[in-house]
C-alpha cells in the first residue's frame, strides 16, 4: 500500500487500519481451521483426519488452499511492489505554477529513495522465497500423511515419519519467523 500510485490507497497505511486487518485476519483464520475440531480423531497417540469420503475430499482441498492461496497473494503483492517502485521513478511533479506557465520536472531517484526501493524489493523476495521453501513440504507431507493414515506401519517407518513431520512443522513455523526478523532487522 505504501508503494501504490493511488493516493487513496497510500492514505490507508495507518496503524489503525493495520490493527483492524490483523483482527479481521485472525478471525478469518480461526473460522478457516474450525473444521479440525470436527473432522479429526485421535488414534495411536496421534490426531488423524477422519476417513469418511466427504471430509477426505474437503481435507485435500484444504491442504491445497493453505499453500496455493498465500503463495498467489504473496506473489501478486510482490509484483505490485515491483511495479509501483518502477513507476515511482517516472513520476512528474510540478514545482511552481504561475499565470503564464508551469515548470515541470521529472523526478529522478535519489540515493535515499533508491535504498528504500531496494529494501522493499529485498523484503518481498525474502518473503516469497521463505514461504515457498518452508511451506510447500508441509502441505505435501499433510496430503501424504492423510493418504496413508489407514495403513499399518512398522515402528521404523513410524519413527521416520515422525521425524519428517517434525521437520516440516518446524519449517512451517520458520516461514512465519523469517519475514518477522527481516522486517524488524
Secondary structure, 3 states (H helix, E strand, C coil): CCCCCCHHHHHCCCHHHHHHHHHHHHHHHHHHCCHHHHHEEEECCEEEECCCHHHHHHHHHHHHHHHHHHHHHHHHHHHHHHHHHHHHCCCEEEEEECCCCEEEEECCCCHHHHHHHHHHHHHHHHHHHHHHHHHHHHHHHHHHHHHCCCCCCCHHHHHHHHHHHHHHHHHHHHHHHHHHHHHHC
